[in-house]
Amino acid sequence: VLVWLTEHIDSRPLGLARIGVGVAALLKALITIPILFRLTQPEILAFPYFDWVPRPTVSLVVVIGSFWLVSAVLFTLGWRVAVSGSVLTVTLALVLAIDQQTYSNHLYLMAWLVFLLTLARAGSGFSISRSDEPVVRWPVLLLMVQLSVVYGFSGITKINPGFLSGSVLAGSLQGGVIPFPDFLITPQFLSALAGVVIAVECALALLIWHTRLRLGSFFSVSASMRRSLSSCRPRPSWRCSRSRCLLCIRCSSHTEPMRWTCRPSLGASGGSRLLRASSRGLL
Amino acid sequence: MASLAPFTVSQMHDWRRSPKIALVATSLILAIQVAIPALRFGPPDSPQRWAWQMFSKPPYSVEFTIETARGAEVADLDAHSAHPRGDLDLTGAMPAHLCAVHSEAIRVTWDGGSFECSSG
């Protein structure tokens, strides 16, 4: 198990995840920073978790907001992710801790994901600062566990009369940029939709561990990108001895360690030709 | 085939490759990941924070009435709270805050309780 945990795997899916989470952190900042500014106003209730926590000041919110935005941009770009990710993690944790009114499930999840992506060296893939390098498996495993836990608990906790009645969805589906059709906002339809939501969330918690189904079912947009990058991407190269040449393929994927597969390809004459071609830079 | 190392020299010195660190960190983080939502798992109709219950109650619905010598008026919660989430119980903190903000307030009442401003 220890060998498996410390194996190297492809970092590019992790890099994609980092970009997605980084963009989400930027968007979340646009929603949460105004709430922080509201907290600085004396007519707004300050509701800290502990009495000794002071009311945030405008200058503190400016500092927090600046750290949040800058670190989120750098994290998204993959620039010094060890630093930018750590700063972003601390900033998000601080925002969560500063007042009870800043809590959001998505903000909390974001803090976890940024922490785990930083731990996993998510800057090793799709980064502006370096070429792709493999990463160790166990932090990536923890990242997958996190998503599974979120979807699992999210699905299980929705199994209650309140959610199954569709009333929660009715509140969520009103308004919005693309309004939900009024004729579909009926108790029967919303109740059925609530059941589907629960089934999908519970399924996602399990399907994330299924190599094929995970990519087909998880986040429809990112799935297609992720599938193309996490499946084995062969990088052929020739290795020749006097007698024969081997076609070696470096294969890496999100779920498997980086490995080299070699097989006999050509005889000695072909190998010699390949060696000459290779030495001239033709391969 | 000796040159076909699957990772670079710098990666060989990555502390994450240490089996001890991998075992301890994985166990510890895994325990936290599962324990927090498990411990916070509450009554199904009452969304709990930190428990990955990825929906909240409808916006806060308790009405606070500010009673003054001239009469009574319902407090505008949007003007007095940063983000009135449904899973927050504001009855503990909001009455005292309303008394502090509205100097002429004598009492703050809500469905099921009241708060004397002089007591704050």
Boltz contact constraints between the chains, C-beta under 6 A:
constraints:
  - contact:
      token1: [A, 2]
      token2: [B, 19]
      max_distance: 6.0
  - contact:
      token1: [A, 5]
      token2: [B, 22]
      max_distance: 6.0
  - contact:
      token1: [A, 6]
      token2: [B, 17]
      max_distance: 6.0
  - contact:
      token1: [A, 6]
      token2: [B, 19]
      max_distance: 6.0
  - contact:
      token1: [A, 6]
      token2: [B, 22]
      max_distance: 6.0
  - contact:
      token1: [A, 8]
      token2: [B, 7]
      max_distance: 6.0
  - contact:
      token1: [A, 35]
      token2: [B, 82]
      max_distance: 6.0
  - contact:
      token1: [A, 35]
      token2: [B, 83]
      max_distance: 6.0
  - contact:
      token1: [A, 38]
      token2: [B, 82]
      max_distance: 6.0
  - contact:
      token1: [A, 39]
      token2: [B, 82]
      max_distance: 6.0
  - contact:
      token1: [A, 43]
      token2: [B, 101]
      max_distance: 6.0
  - contact:
      token1: [A, 44]
      token2: [B, 82]
      max_distance: 6.0
  - contact:
      token1: [A, 45]
      token2: [B, 80]
      max_distance: 6.0
  - contact:
      token1: [A, 45]
      token2: [B, 81]
      max_distance: 6.0
  - contact:
      token1: [A, 45]
      token2: [B, 94]
      max_distance: 6.0
  - contact:
      token1: [A, 45]
      token2: [B, 97]
      max_distance: 6.0
  - contact:
      token1: [A, 47]
      token2: [B, 93]
      max_distance: 6.0
  - contact:
      token1: [A, 100]
      token2: [B, 88]
      max_distance: 6.0
  - contact:
      token1: [A, 101]
      token2: [B, 82]
      max_distance: 6.0
  - contact:
      token1: [A, 101]
      token2: [B, 83]
      max_distance: 6.0
  - contact:
      token1: [A, 103]
      token2: [B, 49]
      max_distance: 6.0
  - contact:
      token1: [A, 105]
      token2: [B, 54]
      max_distance: 6.0
  - contact:
      token1: [A, 134]
      token2: [B, 7]
      max_distance: 6.0
  - contact:
      token1: [A, 136]
      token2: [B, 16]
      max_distance: 6.0
  - contact:
      token1: [A, 136]
      token2: [B, 17]
      max_distance: 6.0
  - contact:
      token1: [A, 138]
      token2: [B, 22]
      max_distance: 6.0
  - contact:
      token1: [A, 138]
      token2: [B, 26]
      max_distance: 6.0
  - contact:
      token1: [A, 142]
      token2: [B, 29]
      max_distance: 6.0
  - contact:
      token1: [A, 145]
      token2: [B, 33]
      max_distance: 6.0
  - contact:
      token1: [A, 146]
      token2: [B, 33]
      max_distance: 6.0
  - contact:
      token1: [A, 149]
      token2: [B, 33]
      max_distance: 6.0
  - contact:
      token1: [A, 150]
      token2: [B, 52]
      max_distance: 6.0
  - contact:
      token1: [A, 153]
      token2: [B, 37]
      max_distance: 6.0
  - contact:
      token1: [A, 153]
      token2: [B, 52]
      max_distance: 6.0
  - contact:
      token1: [A, 154]
      token2: [B, 52]
      max_distance: 6.0
  - contact:
      token1: [A, 154]
      token2: [B, 54]
      max_distance: 6.0
  - contact:
      token1: [A, 157]
      token2: [B, 53]
      max_distance: 6.0
  - contact:
      token1: [A, 160]
      token2: [B, 44]
      max_distance: 6.0
  - contact:
      token1: [A, 160]
      token2: [B, 45]
      max_distance: 6.0
  - contact:
      token1: [A, 162]
      token2: [B, 45]
      max_distance: 6.0
  - contact:
      token1: [A, 168]
      token2: [B, 55]
      max_distance: 6.0
  - contact:
      token1: [A, 171]
      token2: [B, 58]
      max_distance: 6.0
  - contact:
      token1: [A, 258]
      token2: [B, 6]
      max_distance: 6.0
  - contact:
      token1: [A, 260]
      token2: [B, 4]
      max_distance: 6.0
